[in-house]
Amino acid sequence: MDKLVLFFGAFALIGCGEKKEEDRNAEADAGSGINDLAASSEGVTPTAGNVATPLQGDEGSDLPPLPETITKEFIMGLWAKAHDRSGIIKELANVGLREGVWRVMITMGPEKREMIDTSEASMVVKMVDRRFQVWQWSIGQSIEYSFVTYDYDAKKYRWWGLQPDGFITEWSGNRYLKNLVEWKSVQLAEENTSITIRNIYTSEDRKALKMTGEIKQNGEVLIHRNDKFLWLSELPDEHRLPEAE
């Protein structure tokens, strides 16, 4: 279960889109006090200062390929690249998380009204190769490296996470309402375990958001979880392309 606690909170990296009044059912599931945003048009990044230029032409035709088998070397290779938002695909321009340094407040419990366990994590988020959003998720001494992309062949979002012990988790995501994505686990280290999660923005400037979800074992809900994400700062220089002289 410690592994689930480590990587479960990293899911706000995608699916945190805008919503109108018809979103209230999703908001009720996530808890009260969520502020809605105006819906953005398809293919346009809604936040100033987080500007991206979506690709033109055939979808995915000129993108770096997604390997059939995701390896530790591939994930760490993405993380080693410098942040670059130029030419970002519209699927991530619409729903991807703001790049930078984040603090995460985690609450969990066996019931929605009994969220008694609390902890704190941090993460660093960046974009590379037009189609990958990658991040480092840290809680205590444990560190996970992950990436999210859109798979044009499968017509869905996909996510992989490299755990500290080398195990690679896999997830599948689909939009369930405008730019909101629901994620379901495909491969976890724990047997007979599954996770479902939905993400909701809480601020127009994309500097605060909320994530909710549940962990099941043998079909029964074992843990409910709510995470609050707070953007702290821009990316450190070490993650950026060098300035042109």
Residue pairs with C-beta under 8 A, 6 or more apart in sequence:
1 190
3 163
3 165
3 167
3 188
3 189
3 190
4 188
4 190
4 193
4 195
4 215
4 223
5 106
5 108
5 119
5 139
6 137
6 139
6 142
6 144
6 163
6 164
7 137
7 144
7 146
7 161
7 163
7 169
8 195
8 197
8 213
8 215
8 225
9 104
9 106
9 121
9 137
9 139
9 211
9 225
9 227
10 123
10 135
10 137
10 144
10 146
10 161
11 159
11 171
11 183
11 197
11 199
11 211
11 213
12 97
12 104
12 199
12 209
12 211
12 227
12 229
13 96
13 97
13 125
13 133
13 135
13 146
13 148
13 159
14 92
14 95
14 96
14 97
14 133
14 148
14 157
14 159
14 173
14 181
14 199
15 95
15 157
15 173
15 175
15 179
15 180
15 181
15 182
15 183
15 198
15 199
16 95
16 97
16 179
16 180
16 199
16 200
16 201
16 206
16 209
16 211
17 40
17 94
17 95
17 175
17 178
17 179
17 180
17 181
17 201
18 36
18 37
18 38
18 39
18 40
18 46
18 178
18 179
18 201
19 26
19 27
19 36
19 37
19 39
19 177
19 178
19 179
19 180
19 200
19 201
20 36
20 38
20 39
20 178
21 36
22 177
23 36
23 177
23 178
23 180
26 176
26 177
26 180
26 198
26 200
27 34
27 36
27 200
29 198
29 212
30 198
30 200
30 210
30 212
30 226
31 112
31 210
31 212
31 226
34 200
34 202
34 210
35 202
35 203
37 46
37 201
37 204
39 178
39 179
40 46
40 94
40 179
42 90
42 94
43 54
43 90
43 93
43 94
44 54
44 90
44 93
44 94
45 51
45 52
45 88
45 93
45 94
46 94
47 98
47 204
47 205
47 206
50 85
50 98
50 99
50 206
51 85
52 85
52 86
52 87
52 88
52 92
52 93
52 127
53 86
53 87
53 88
54 87
54 88
54 89
54 90
54 93
55 62
55 63
55 87
55 88
55 89
55 90
55 130
59 152
60 89
60 131
60 150
60 152
60 153
63 89
63 129
63 130
63 131
64 129
64 130
64 131
64 132
66 131
66 149
66 151
66 158
67 74
70 160
70 168
70 170
71 168
72 162
72 166
72 168
75 134
75 145
75 146
75 147
75 160
75 162
75 168
76 145
76 162
78 128
78 129
78 132
78 134
78 147
79 134
79 136
79 145
79 147
81 128
81 129
81 134
82 126
82 128
82 239
82 240
82 241
82 242
83 99
83 126
83 127
83 128
83 235
83 239
83 240
83 241
84 127
84 128
84 129
84 130
84 241
85 99
85 127
86 130
87 130
88 96
88 127
88 130
88 131
89 130
89 131
89 150
91 150
91 157
92 127
92 131
92 133
92 148
92 149
92 150
94 179
95 175
95 179
95 180
95 181
96 127
96 133
96 148
97 125
97 133
97 135
97 206
97 209
98 125
98 206
98 207
98 231
99 125
99 126
99 127
99 234
99 235
100 124
100 125
100 231
100 232
100 233
100 234
100 235
101 122
101 123
101 124
101 231
101 232
101 233
101 234
101 235
101 236
102 122
102 123
102 124
102 125
102 229
102 230
102 231
102 232
103 120
103 121
103 122
103 229
103 230
103 232
104 120
104 121
104 122
104 123
104 227
104 228
104 229
104 230
105 118
105 120
105 227
105 228
105 230
106 117
106 118
106 119
106 120
106 121
106 139
106 225
106 227
107 115
107 117
107 118
107 225
107 226
107 227
108 115
108 116
108 117
108 118
108 223
108 224
108 225
108 226
109 115
109 116
109 117
109 223
109 224
110 222
110 223
110 224
111 224
112 224
115 224
115 225
115 226
119 139
120 139
121 137
121 138
121 139
122 137
122 138
122 139
123 135
123 136
123 137
123 138
124 135
124 136
124 235
124 236
124 239
125 133
125 134
125 135
125 235
126 133
126 134
126 135
126 235
126 239
127 133
127 134
128 134
131 149
131 150
132 147
132 148
132 149
133 147
133 148
133 149
134 145
134 146
134 147
135 145
135 146
135 147
136 143
136 144
136 145
137 143
137 144
137 145
137 146
137 161
138 144
142 164
143 164
144 161
144 162
144 163
144 164
145 161
145 162
146 159
146 160
146 161
146 162
147 159
147 160
148 157
148 158
148 159
148 173
149 157
149 158
149 159
150 156
150 157
150 158
151 157
151 158
156 172
156 173
156 174
157 172
157 173
157 174
157 181
157 183
158 170
158 171
158 172
158 173
159 170
159 171
159 172
159 173
159 183
160 168
160 169
160 170
160 171
161 168
161 169
161 171
162 168
163 169
163 189
165 189
167 189
168 187
169 185
169 187
169 188
169 189
170 185
170 186
170 187
171 183
171 184
171 185
171 186
171 195
172 183
172 184
172 186
173 181
173 182
173 183
173 184
174 181
174 182
175 181
175 182
176 182
176 198
180 198
180 199
180 200
181 198
181 199
182 196
182 197
182 198
183 195
183 196
183 197
183 198
183 213
184 194
184 195
184 196
185 193
185 194
185 195
185 196
188 194
188 195
190 217
192 217
192 218
193 215
193 216
193 217
194 215
194 216
195 213
195 214
195 215
195 216
196 213
196 214
196 216
197 211
197 212
197 213
197 214
198 211
198 212
198 213
199 209
199 210
199 211
199 212
200 209
200 210
200 211
200 212
201 208
201 209
201 210
202 208
202 209
202 210
202 228
203 209
206 231
207 230
207 231
208 228
208 229
208 230
208 231
209 228
209 229
210 226
210 227
210 228
210 229
211 225
211 226
211 227
211 229
212 224
212 225
212 226
212 227
213 224
213 225
214 221
214 223
214 224
214 225
215 221
215 222
215 223
215 225
216 222
